[in-house]
């Protein structure tokens, strides 16, 4: 069994400031002892991302012993989350040097470790209730390769081509406060305020906003293109207690609802015209038969 060296365990703890790495927890795992005040009490532990032992959760047989005990295969968690992590999770993000992949709870490969990024940071989309930045709308996994984004589903099936420059409508990029104390708190609040116009999900239509070049569109969590990326920006407005989405081209905007109605009507017109082209009358059939 590969046990991480004490230097790796210490580095895992120190690089997160002794805070549990589970984003839904974030509790402190170190503090002063009451009896031995010169020593810390530690209520956290280094956990393997891919299990060291065969048959263990997310065990990857292709990893070397050195890789299993390396800092890349470790995560710092509080004692509660370290126990929960293997019991409850079904899919796990794994990293090999600079590339990411996904394994299931039994260690089976869902996505090979060959992607630049997997998932998005929910913190930069405060308007959306995103519990899981890796799996959007319970199906779509946003993945970046060679600077382009695409989508896979939870089975590891390819559902949207790597044809997009961004996932989401982003007016403010991810930022980190470098200050300390009260100044850091104020700076963090300012950063979070700057994210207020960022948009990712349109849950009423099971939609995910995507960007190609300088234009935005919407796809579903199953990879179907709902609205081609032809719009310069997307905004929202609260009307009668309901959030309305607007698609813009220059200074002109249209309600998302109206755009989708137009598209549906155009599709129905196209379908009916195709049907009428293939329907010929009995007289026409008789005329064709006479010619033949």
N, C-alpha and C positions, 0 to 999 in steps of 0.2 A: 504493500500500500504506500502511495506517495504522500508523505506528510510535508507540507510547506515548511521551509526553514524559518527559524524565529525571525530572521531579518525580513522575510516576505510577509509574515504575519504582522510584524510591527509596521511595515510600510503600508499594508492594506488598511490598518487602523488609522495611521497618521495622515494618510492622503485624503481621508474623508473627515478629518478632525474628530475622530471617535464617535461619529454619528452613524446610526444604522443606514445602510444604503438603500433599503426599501423606501421608495418615494412616498408610500402611504403610511410610513411609520416615523422615520427621522428622529428617533429618540436618542439621547446621549447614552453612551455605553461606558463612560469612564467618570470617575469622581474620587474624592478623597475618602480614605478609610477612617472610621471613627476611632478604632483602637490603635492603628499604626498610621499616624497622620503623615508620615514621610513616604507612604506607599499608596498607590492608586487602587481603587476597586474597579474591576473590569467585568461588565455584564454583557459582553459581546464576544463574538468569535469569528475567525476566518472560515468561510465555507467554500467548498469546491463548487464551481459552476458545472463542470463535467465530473462526475464521480470518479474517484481514484480506482475503485474496485469494480471488476466486471460484474454486471448485473445491477449495479447501483444506478441511481437516477442520472440520466443524461450521459452515461459512460460512453466515451468515444474511443473505440479500439484503435483508431489511427493515431492517437496522441502518444508521444513518447513519455517516459517517466519524468523527464525534466519539464516537459510542457504541462503535465498534470500538477506538478508542485510549483509551477511558476506563478508570478503575480497576475499574469493575463488570465489564468484559470481560477482566480480567487475573487471573493467579494466579502466585505466586512458587514456583518449583520448583528443585531441584538440577539440575545438568546431565544426570545420568542419567535422572531422571524426566521432564524436559522433552522428551527424545527418545522415551521410552517412551509418553508420554501419547497421542500421536496415532496410534501404531502399534497399540496393543493395545486401547484402549477402544472399545466399541461404542455406548454411550449416554453422553451428557454432560448434566450439570445446568447450566442457564444462568439468568442473572438479568437482569431489566430493571427497574431501580429497586427496588421492593419485592416484585416478583413473580417466581416461578420457573417454568421449563419444562424440557423435555428434548428434545435433538436426538440423532440418530444420528450415526455417524462420517462420513456423507456430507453432513451438514447438513440432512437431512430432519427436519421437525418431528414428534416423537412426541407431546409434550404442549405445547400453547401456553403462553406465559409469562403465566399468569393465576392462579397458585396462591400462597397465602400461605406454604406450606411443602411441601417434597417430601422424604420420607425421615425417618429417625429417627437419633438419636445412639447408636451401638452401645455407647459407653462406659457408659451408664447401665443397660445390661442385661448385667452381667458373667457371669450364669449361662448366657447363650446364646452360641454361637460364631457371631457375626455378622461376616462379612467385608465385607459391603456393606449399609450402612444404607438405601440407596435402593431396592434390589431384594431383597425378602425371599423366602427359599425359592426363589430363582431364577425368580420369576415376578411376585410382587405388589409394586407400587409404592405405598407409602402417601402420600397426597396430602391436604393440608388446604385447604379453601376456606370462607371466612366462618365460621371457627371450628369447622368440622366435618370429620371425616376420612372418606375413602373409599379405594377401591383401584382402580388400573389395572393392566393387564398390560404386558409389555415391548413389545407392539405398539401401545400407546396406547389399548387398548380398555377401556371402563368395566366393571368387574366387581363392584364393591360400592358401594352408595349412600352419599352424604355424610350419614350418619345417626349418626355416632359421635363422642363427645367426646374420645376418646383411643385411641391404639394402644398396647397393652401394659397390664400391671398394674403401676402405678407407685406405690410407697410413699414414694420419695424423689425429688424433682425434681432437674433438672440444676443443679449448683452449680459455682462457680469459686473457687479459692483466691486470696485477695488478699494473702497474706503473702509473705515472702521467705526465702531460705535454708532452714535446718533446720526452721523453723516452718512454711514453705510445704510442705515434704515431709510433715511430720506432719499438717498440715491436709488435704492431698491424700489421704493414706491414710485419714483419717477420713471424707472425702467418699465415697471409693470403697467403704468398708465400709458406708456407709449405703445403697448401691445393692444390697446383697446379696439383698434380698427382691423386687427388681424382676423381672418376668417378661414375656417377649414371645412366644417361640416354643414350640410343643409339636411337635417334629419328628416324633415317632412317628406322628402323625396328620396331618402336614403343616398344622398349625394355627397361627393367629395370634390372640393374645388382643386383644379389643376391649372398649371401655367405652361404654355409653350411659347417661347420667344418672349414678347411683351404682352401676350394676350391670355385671357383666362376663360376657362370653360368648366363644365361639371361632368363627372362620371359617377356611376353607381358603385356600391361596394362589391358588385359582381363584375365590374370592369366594363360595363356598357356605357358608351358615350351618350350622355343626355343632351349636352349643349357643347357644340364645338368651341374650342378656344379662339374666339373672335372678339372678345370684349376687353376694353382697356382697364376696367376696374369693377369691383363688386362692393356695394355698400348695403347697409341695413337701416331700417327705420321702424320704430315701434308705432303701430297704428291699431287703436282700439284693443290694446292688450296683446296684439299679435305682431310677431317680427316679420317684416316684409323685406325681401331681397330685391335689389335693383342692379341691373346689368347696364354698364355704361360704354358708350362709344363717343369719345370726345366729351362734349358738353350735353349730350343727349342720353337719357336713361329710359329703360323699360323695366317694368316689373317682371321678375322671374316667372311668375304665374302666367303673365300675358305671353311671354316668349315661348313657353312650353305649349300653351294653347295654340299659338300660331304654327309651331312645328307639327303638332298633332294633326291640325287641319291640312297642312301641306302633305303629310304622309297619307292621310285619308284620300286626298285629291289624286295623288300619284297612284295609289292602289286602285281607285275606281277607274282611272284612265287606262291603266294596264288591263283591267278586267274588260272594259268596253272594247279595247283593241282586239281581244281574243274571242269576243262573242260575235258571231255572224248569224244572220237571219237564215230561215229555211230557203228563201228565194236565192240567197247568195250561195248556199250549199249546192242547190240545183244547178245554178249557173256554172259553178266550178266543175261539177260533174259533167255537164254538157261539153265544156272545153276539153276535159280530159278524154 
